[in-house]
Amino acid sequence: MIKLITVDELRPGMFIHKLEVWWIKDQRIHNQMLITDPRQIELLRQEGIRQLWIDLSRSIQAPLAPAVAKPAISRTPFFQELDQAELIFQQGKPKVLAMFNEARLGNSLNLDYMMNLVDEISGSIKREPSALLSVARLKSHDDYTYLHSMAVCGLMIALGKKLGLDEMQLRRVGMGGLLHDVGKAAVPLTILNKADKLTDEEFRVMREHPIVGAQMLIEARAGADLIDIALHHHEKFDGSGYPHRLKGEDITLYARMAAVCDVYDAVTSTRSYRTGWTPAEAMHHMLSWRGHFDLGLLHSFVRTIGIYPVGSLVRLASGRVALVVKAGEKSLMRPCVHVFWSLHAQREIKPEELDLGDSFCTDSIVGAEDSTLWSNVDLNRIWALEIA
C-alpha cells in the first residue's frame, strides 16, 4: 500500500517509495530506500522535502521502543581502571627502583619477584588497555628511568595481544619490557640524568647499557628471550643500530617489538630538556623514519595505540574540544568522541557523543589538546555524558 505522508510523520523503519523531486544530489537519500536513521529524515528536511510517498508493505511495522531511563553512573570502566593503573604504578615504582639499585650494587636480580608486577600490568591492559597507557604518558623527569620500564612492559603486552601472542608469550614480552633497560643501572647518574646533550664519550658509555644489561640477565639465569630483548632493543631494521648492527629479521620479533615500544614511550615522555610529543606526533615521526623499525610491526603498533588514544583530548574543526572515548572503526583519524567545550564561547557545553567516522559527520580533528590544561574538568562526567 502506497501512502502520502509529511516528512514530520516519517520514522525509521518506513520505506520511501517516491520523493517526487529531482534536485537531491546526496546519494544517501533517494527513491526506493528504507529509513534506518533519524539523520536521514533530518537531511530530507534540510533538502526542503515537505511530503513523500511511502510503501507500507515494505516498511518495517515495529513500534518505537519506549525510552529507558539510564542508571546513574558513578564511575565509568575507563576511569575505574585509570585509578587502578595509577595504583599499579605507585606500588610498582619502588619494586623497579629496588631492582635497579640491586643491579647497581652488583647483586643478582630476583626475576620471580618482578613477575607479579608484570601480571598486574597485564591484568590492567586486558581490562582496559588505554587506562594504563594513559597513566604511563604522565611520567615526571625524576621517575622516568623506572616508570619507563613499566610503560614499555605495558606497551609490549598491548602490542603482543594485537599480534595474537598467547598468555605465556605475553608474560615473556612483558617481563622483557620491564627488564629491557636494566643495563642503565651501570650508567653513572650524572650521565643518566644529564639535561644537556651528551658528549661523544658520554654517549659511548650510554650505548654500552644493552651489553651490560644482557650480562646482568645472564648472571640472573634469565631466559634467552629476555636477554635478547635487553641486548638488541636498539637495533634498527636497516642494520644501522647497535650493538651488533643486526638487520631485518635477523633481529628477533621480541627485540623488534621492544624497539618500537621503547622509542614510542621515550618520545612521548616529557623530560627536563624537552616536551614529549603527543601520540599523534610520535606516530607521524616514527612512520617517517625509514629503516628504523619493522614497518609492518609499526603499523600494528599504531593500530594498537591509536593516533588519538582513548582518554586523550582533541580539538575539532568546529572549534570545540572533545574527549576520545572509542577508537574509530574505519579510521584511526576518526574516533568516537564526547564533545564538551566551545572554544568560540569559552564555556562548557552539554556533553554530546560524536562519531567522527560516521558518513553524516562533517566535523574532524585538527589536533591534540594538552590534557594538563583541562585538569579542572571532570572527564569522568564527560565520559558518562552527564550534565553538570
Summary of the structure (lengths in Angstrom):
residues: 388
radius of gyration: 26.3
end to end distance: 48.5
largest distance: 87.1
contacts: 1176
relative contact order: 0.08
helix: 48%
strand: 13%
